[in-house]
Amino acid sequence: MVKTINFKLVTPAGVVAEHQTSSVKLPTMAGEITVLPSHQKLTSILAKGKIHVTTNAGLLQWEVHSGVVEVTNTDCTVLASEI
């Protein structure tokens, strides 16, 4: 079983962050979701709010205004219009 997930945050300016993480919390139009390793595939529209990424170094956060997220069992990629 996979113990981490590859997180990538991308804006029109380029890649903002790339981390190995144990969990990602995201604000979606349907409510806040938490993505864990081996998560089921998912594509969702992001709502305005904070992205929380838990890494070995601690908690990282970004404010997102809009965008989309694509999740596979190994990756969580956020395409944000701005942060």
FIKOLZA-1660 file (N, C-alpha, C; in steps of 0.1 Angstrom, whole numbers, plus 5000, padded with zeros to 4 digits):
% residues 83
   i   px   py   pz ch aa at
   1 5008 4988 5000  A  M  N
   1 5000 5000 5000  A  M CA
   1 5009 5012 5000  A  M  C
   2 5005 5022 4992  A  V  N
   2 5012 5035 4991  A  V CA
   2 5011 5043 5004  A  V  C
   3 5022 5048 5009  A  K  N
   3 5021 5056 5022  A  K CA
   3 5021 5071 5020  A  K  C
   4 5025 5076 5008  A  T  N
   4 5025 5090 5005  A  T CA
   4 5018 5092 4992  A  T  C
   5 5015 5105 4989  A  I  N
   5 5009 5109 4977  A  I CA
   5 5017 5120 4971  A  I  C
   6 5019 5121 4958  A  N  N
   6 5027 5132 4952  A  N CA
   6 5017 5143 4950  A  N  C
   7 5020 5154 4956  A  F  N
   7 5012 5167 4955  A  F CA
   7 5019 5177 4946  A  F  C
   8 5011 5183 4937  A  K  N
   8 5017 5193 4928  A  K CA
   8 5007 5204 4927  A  K  C
   9 5011 5217 4929  A  L  N
   9 5003 5229 4928  A  L CA
   9 5008 5237 4916  A  L  C
  10 5000 5239 4906  A  V  N
  10 5004 5246 4894  A  V CA
  10 4994 5258 4892  A  V  C
  11 5000 5269 4888  A  T  N
  11 4993 5281 4884  A  T CA
  11 4997 5284 4869  A  T  C
  12 4991 5294 4863  A  P  N
  12 4995 5298 4850  A  P CA
  12 5010 5303 4849  A  P  C
  13 5015 5307 4861  A  A  N
  13 5029 5311 4861  A  A CA
  13 5039 5299 4862  A  A  C
  14 5034 5287 4865  A  G  N
  14 5042 5275 4866  A  G CA
  14 5040 5267 4879  A  G  C
  15 5048 5258 4881  A  V  N
  15 5047 5249 4893  A  V CA
  15 5051 5257 4906  A  V  C
  16 5042 5258 4915  A  V  N
  16 5044 5265 4927  A  V CA
  16 5050 5256 4938  A  V  C
  17 5045 5244 4939  A  A  N
  17 5049 5235 4949  A  A CA
  17 5048 5220 4944  A  A  C
  18 5057 5212 4949  A  E  N
  18 5057 5198 4947  A  E CA
  18 5062 5191 4959  A  E  C
  19 5054 5182 4965  A  H  N
  19 5058 5176 4978  A  H CA
  19 5053 5161 4979  A  H  C
  20 5060 5153 4986  A  Q  N
  20 5055 5140 4990  A  Q CA
  20 5047 5143 5003  A  Q  C
  21 5034 5138 5004  A  T  N
  21 5026 5142 5015  A  T CA
  21 5018 5130 5020  A  T  C
  22 5014 5130 5032  A  S  N
  22 5005 5120 5038  A  S CA
  22 4990 5123 5037  A  S  C
  23 4987 5136 5035  A  S  N
  23 4973 5140 5033  A  S CA
  23 4972 5154 5027  A  S  C
  24 4962 5157 5019  A  V  N
  24 4959 5170 5014  A  V CA
  24 4944 5173 5016  A  V  C
  25 4941 5185 5022  A  K  N
  25 4928 5190 5024  A  K CA
  25 4925 5200 5014  A  K  C
  26 4914 5199 5007  A  L  N
  26 4910 5208 4996  A  L CA
  26 4896 5214 4997  A  L  C
  27 4894 5226 4994  A  P  N
  27 4881 5232 4994  A  P CA
  27 4875 5229 4980  A  P  C
  28 4864 5222 4979  A  T  N
  28 4857 5219 4966  A  T CA
  28 4843 5225 4966  A  T  C
  29 4837 5226 4955  A  M  N
  29 4824 5231 4954  A  M CA
  29 4814 5223 4962  A  M  C
  30 4817 5210 4964  A  A  N
  30 4809 5201 4971  A  A CA
  30 4812 5201 4986  A  A  C
  31 4822 5208 4990  A  G  N
  31 4827 5208 5004  A  G CA
  31 4841 5204 5005  A  G  C
  32 4847 5205 5017  A  E  N
  32 4861 5202 5019  A  E CA
  32 4863 5187 5018  A  E  C
  33 4874 5183 5011  A  I  N
  33 4877 5168 5010  A  I CA
  33 4891 5166 5015  A  I  C
  34 4894 5155 5020  A  T  N
  34 4908 5151 5024  A  T CA
  34 4912 5139 5015  A  T  C
  35 4924 5141 5008  A  V  N
  35 4929 5131 4999  A  V CA
  35 4941 5124 5007  A  V  C
  36 4940 5111 5007  A  L  N
  36 4950 5102 5014  A  L CA
  36 4956 5093 5003  A  L  C
  37 4968 5088 5006  A  P  N
  37 4974 5078 4997  A  P CA
  37 4964 5067 4993  A  P  C
  38 4965 5063 4980  A  S  N
  38 4957 5052 4975  A  S CA
  38 4942 5057 4973  A  S  C
  39 4940 5070 4973  A  H  N
  39 4927 5076 4971  A  H CA
  39 4921 5072 4958  A  H  C
  40 4908 5070 4957  A  Q  N
  40 4901 5067 4945  A  Q CA
  40 4902 5079 4935  A  Q  C
  41 4902 5076 4922  A  K  N
  41 4904 5087 4912  A  K CA
  41 4892 5097 4914  A  K  C
  42 4896 5110 4912  A  L  N
  42 4886 5120 4914  A  L CA
  42 4891 5133 4906  A  L  C
  43 4881 5140 4900  A  T  N
  43 4883 5153 4894  A  T CA
  43 4873 5162 4900  A  T  C
  44 4876 5174 4905  A  S  N
  44 4867 5183 4911  A  S CA
  44 4870 5197 4909  A  S  C
  45 4860 5206 4909  A  I  N
  45 4862 5220 4909  A  I CA
  45 4865 5225 4923  A  I  C
  46 4875 5234 4924  A  L  N
  46 4879 5239 4937  A  L CA
  46 4871 5252 4940  A  L  C
  47 4868 5254 4952  A  A  N
  47 4861 5266 4957  A  A CA
  47 4872 5275 4964  A  A  C
  48 4869 5287 4967  A  K  N
  48 4878 5296 4974  A  K CA
  48 4880 5290 4988  A  K  C
  49 4893 5290 4992  A  G  N
  49 4896 5284 5005  A  G CA
  49 4911 5281 5006  A  G  C
  50 4914 5274 5017  A  K  N
  50 4928 5270 5019  A  K CA
  50 4931 5255 5015  A  K  C
  51 4942 5253 5009  A  I  N
  51 4947 5240 5007  A  I CA
  51 4957 5237 5018  A  I  C
  52 4956 5225 5025  A  H  N
  52 4964 5221 5036  A  H CA
  52 4972 5208 5032  A  H  C
  53 4985 5209 5032  A  V  N
  53 4993 5197 5028  A  V CA
  53 5002 5193 5040  A  V  C
  54 5001 5181 5044  A  T  N
  54 5008 5176 5055  A  T CA
  54 5021 5168 5050  A  T  C
  55 5033 5173 5054  A  T  N
  55 5045 5167 5049  A  T CA
  55 5053 5163 5062  A  T  C
  56 5064 5157 5060  A  N  N
  56 5073 5153 5071  A  N CA
  56 5079 5166 5078  A  N  C
  57 5080 5177 5070  A  A  N
  57 5085 5190 5075  A  A CA
  57 5074 5198 5083  A  A  C
  58 5061 5193 5082  A  G  N
  58 5051 5201 5088  A  G CA
  58 5039 5204 5079  A  G  C
  59 5031 5213 5083  A  L  N
  59 5019 5217 5075  A  L CA
  59 5022 5228 5066  A  L  C
  60 5018 5227 5054  A  L  N
  60 5019 5238 5044  A  L CA
  60 5006 5242 5040  A  L  C
  61 5004 5255 5037  A  Q  N
  61 4990 5260 5033  A  Q CA
  61 4991 5270 5022  A  Q  C
  62 4981 5270 5014  A  W  N
  62 4980 5280 5003  A  W CA
  62 4965 5284 5002  A  W  C
  63 4963 5297 5000  A  E  N
  63 4949 5302 4997  A  E CA
  63 4947 5300 4982  A  E  C
  64 4936 5294 4978  A  V  N
  64 4932 5292 4964  A  V CA
  64 4919 5300 4962  A  V  C
  65 4918 5306 4950  A  H  N
  65 4906 5313 4946  A  H CA
  65 4897 5305 4937  A  H  C
  66 4903 5297 4928  A  S  N
  66 4895 5288 4920  A  S CA
  66 4905 5279 4913  A  S  C
  67 4899 5268 4907  A  G  N
  67 4908 5259 4899  A  G CA
  67 4901 5245 4899  A  G  C
  68 4909 5235 4896  A  V  N
  68 4905 5221 4895  A  V CA
  68 4915 5212 4902  A  V  C
  69 4911 5201 4907  A  V  N
  69 4920 5191 4913  A  V CA
  69 4918 5178 4906  A  V  C
  70 4929 5171 4903  A  E  N
  70 4928 5157 4897  A  E CA
  70 4935 5148 4907  A  E  C
  71 4929 5137 4911  A  V  N
  71 4934 5128 4921  A  V CA
  71 4935 5114 4914  A  V  C
  72 4947 5108 4916  A  T  N
  72 4948 5093 4912  A  T CA
  72 4952 5086 4925  A  T  C
  73 4955 5074 4925  A  N  N
  73 4959 5067 4937  A  N CA
  73 4973 5070 4942  A  N  C
  74 4981 5077 4933  A  T  N
  74 4994 5081 4937  A  T CA
  74 4997 5096 4936  A  T  C
  75 4988 5104 4929  A  D  N
  75 4990 5118 4927  A  D CA
  75 4978 5127 4930  A  D  C
  76 4981 5139 4934  A  C  N
  76 4971 5149 4937  A  C CA
  76 4976 5162 4930  A  C  C
  77 4970 5166 4919  A  T  N
  77 4975 5177 4911  A  T CA
  77 4964 5188 4911  A  T  C
  78 4968 5200 4916  A  V  N
  78 4959 5212 4917  A  V CA
  78 4963 5222 4906  A  V  C
  79 4954 5225 4897  A  L  N
  79 4956 5236 4887  A  L CA
  79 4948 5248 4892  A  L  C
  80 4954 5258 4897  A  A  N
  80 4948 5269 4903  A  A CA
  80 4949 5282 4894  A  A  C
  81 4939 5289 4893  A  S  N
  81 4939 5302 4885  A  S CA
  81 4949 5312 4892  A  S  C
  82 4948 5312 4905  A  E  N
  82 4958 5321 4913  A  E CA
  82 4958 5316 4927  A  E  C
  83 4968 5319 4934  A  I  N
  83 4969 5316 4948  A  I CA
  83 4973 5328 4956  A  I  C
% end
